[in-house]
Amino acid sequence: MNQWDNCTQSLFYTCRLGNVTGTVTAIGISTNININLDAINMPMLNIGQVRFITNDTLTTINTTLICDTSSRLWAVNSLQFGEQFSTFACAYMYSNGTWSWQ
C-alpha cells in the first residue's frame, strides 16, 4: 500500500524550487508517476505527465487535490471536470529539456 491509497479528504499542494541541484528552467506538478523508483535520482518524465507548467522558477504552484474515495484516485480542483490520477509530485525541467520529479 502506498501513501496515496488511504485518501479521505482533499489537500492543498504546493510545488516550488527547493533543494534541487542543476539548472531548472520550469516547474510543474507531475502525475501518475512510479513512486517505487528512487526519487533521490529524480527519474525522467514524459511531458504528458506534467501539469501546471510555469517557466517562472520563482513562482510557487498552489493547487487543491481532491480525493475520490470510491476510486482512490486524485483530481485537481474538481472531480467532475478534471482527469484523475493515482500519484503526484513536484516536477522540474532542466536546461537540457528533460523533466524529473522529486
C-alpha positions in Angstrom: 0.0 0.0 0.0 1.4 3.4 -0.8 0.9 6.8 0.8 -1.9 7.7 -1.7 -4.1 4.7 -1.0 -6.0 6.0 2.0 -7.2 9.4 0.9 -10.2 10.7 2.8 -10.2 14.4 2.1 -8.8 17.0 -0.3 -5.5 18.6 0.3 -3.7 21.8 -0.6 -0.5 21.0 -2.6 2.5 23.3 -3.2 5.4 23.0 -5.6 8.3 25.4 -5.8 12.0 25.3 -6.5 13.7 23.9 -3.4 16.6 21.6 -2.8 17.1 20.8 -6.5 20.5 20.8 -8.0 21.2 21.8 -11.6 19.8 24.5 -13.8 15.9 24.3 -13.6 14.1 26.2 -16.3 10.5 25.3 -15.5 8.4 23.7 -12.6 5.1 21.9 -12.6 3.2 19.0 -11.0 3.8 15.5 -12.2 1.0 12.9 -12.3 0.9 9.1 -12.5 4.5 8.7 -11.5 6.1 5.5 -10.5 6.6 6.1 -6.8 8.6 2.8 -6.5 11.5 4.4 -8.3 14.2 6.2 -6.5 13.1 9.8 -6.1 16.5 10.9 -5.0 17.8 10.2 -8.5 14.8 12.1 -10.0 13.6 9.7 -12.7 12.8 11.3 -16.1 9.2 12.0 -17.0 7.4 12.4 -20.3 5.8 15.8 -20.9 2.3 14.2 -20.8 2.8 13.6 -17.0 3.4 17.3 -16.1 0.6 19.8 -15.3 0.6 23.5 -14.3 3.9 24.3 -16.0 5.5 27.6 -15.5 8.8 29.0 -16.7 8.9 31.4 -13.8 11.1 29.3 -11.4 10.5 31.8 -8.6 6.7 31.1 -8.8 5.1 28.8 -6.3 2.4 26.5 -7.8 -0.5 26.0 -5.4 -3.5 23.8 -6.1 -6.2 21.7 -4.4 -6.1 18.0 -4.9 -9.4 16.2 -4.3 -9.6 12.5 -3.5 -12.3 10.4 -4.9 -12.7 7.9 -2.1 -14.5 5.4 -4.3 -11.8 5.1 -7.0 -8.9 6.1 -4.7 -7.8 8.5 -7.5 -6.9 12.2 -7.2 -8.2 15.1 -9.3 -7.0 18.7 -9.5 -9.6 21.2 -8.2 -12.7 19.2 -9.3 -13.7 15.6 -9.6 -16.4 16.5 -12.2 -14.2 18.0 -14.9 -10.6 17.0 -14.3 -8.6 13.9 -15.1 -8.0 11.6 -12.3 -4.6 10.1 -11.4 -3.1 7.8 -8.8 0.1 9.6 -7.8 1.6 13.1 -7.9 4.8 15.0 -7.1 6.6 18.3 -8.0 8.3 18.2 -11.4 11.4 20.1 -12.6 12.6 20.7 -16.2 16.3 21.1 -16.7 18.1 23.2 -19.3 18.6 20.1 -21.4 14.8 19.8 -21.7 14.3 16.7 -19.5 11.6 16.6 -16.8 12.2 14.9 -13.4 10.1 14.6 -10.2 11.0 14.9 -6.6 
